[in-house]
């Protein structure tokens, strides 16, 4: 409550990572047990399921664009089935521009250690961690440079635009039904798992964007259609107000009913929106289109919390990935 909890598992596909952390049709995992044990204290749970995949540079965690790198997002319908798959890539990643007036100067035969001071090292294989004594090309942004300028991209370090990632996550977020939180959560993950194991959709989309499909679908010893991606299951939880909260003096908790999900933003400017279509807020006297609600805490905000489940398929050593 009031914090983010991250649960992470890594290993080959089919090892039971998702089952242990969340649960499946037959078994409950850690998140399922948490939701069941705290159901009476939870007001709302919003679920977003995304998959980050592709290739990252072994030395700096920079995403290798053009290698199938990007994020899948899974939109859900009211039956918690995957109604649409989204793919985002280029807009998620960017790079810092060179300082004004600077040129990109590159020098060959430089060691990794010598290039660390403000340079960008380019080794023989960008997907392998270079040894300290390895030599390669070192590129730096230089003002008033006396060199033959190289492509500015050689001097730029890519970065992930996390604001865009969060915006995309909100686009695929879906509230779980209060009465069947665990059931709907498991159903969603079963749906997503089916999509991840089917190469028809991903391959078609990746080819349309000129990406390398094998960066997304790649066999592991016990799963010939492993996504080789990292699955993120994000649950944003709104808890009910604490027991010691009291009703504001002279105010009544009023609730309008029948509000649509696209009216949620307007509701949250003045009160609290509920998945069942209620918009509840405090007023001195209720408006004609709303009615007094006996339970005043429906108009009060509770603490929020977040659970992030990270499921890394086919990763034998996650230290570099986590560090980046």
KAFEN-V862848 format. One line per field, one symbol per residue. burial: I if it has 16 or more other ideal C-beta (glycine too) atoms within 10 Angstrom, else O. Layout:
BEGIN
burial = ???
END
This chain:
BEGIN
burial = OOOOOOIOIIIOIOIOIIIIIIIIOOOIIOIIOIIOOOOOOIIIIIIIIIIIIIIIIIIOIIIIIOIIIIIIIIIIOOOIOIOOIOIIIOOIIOOOOIOOOIIIIIOOOIIIOOIOOOIIIIIOOIOOOIOOOIIIIIIIIIOOOOOOOOOOOIIIOIOIOOOOIOOIIOOIIIIIOOOOIIOIIIIIIOIIOOIIOOIOOIOOIIOOOOIOOOIIIIOIOOIOOIIIIIIIIIIIIIIIIOOOOOOOOOOIIIIIOOIOOOOOOOIOOOIIIIIOIIIIIIOOOIOOOIOOIOOIIIIIOIOOIOIOIIIIIIIOOOOOIOOO
END
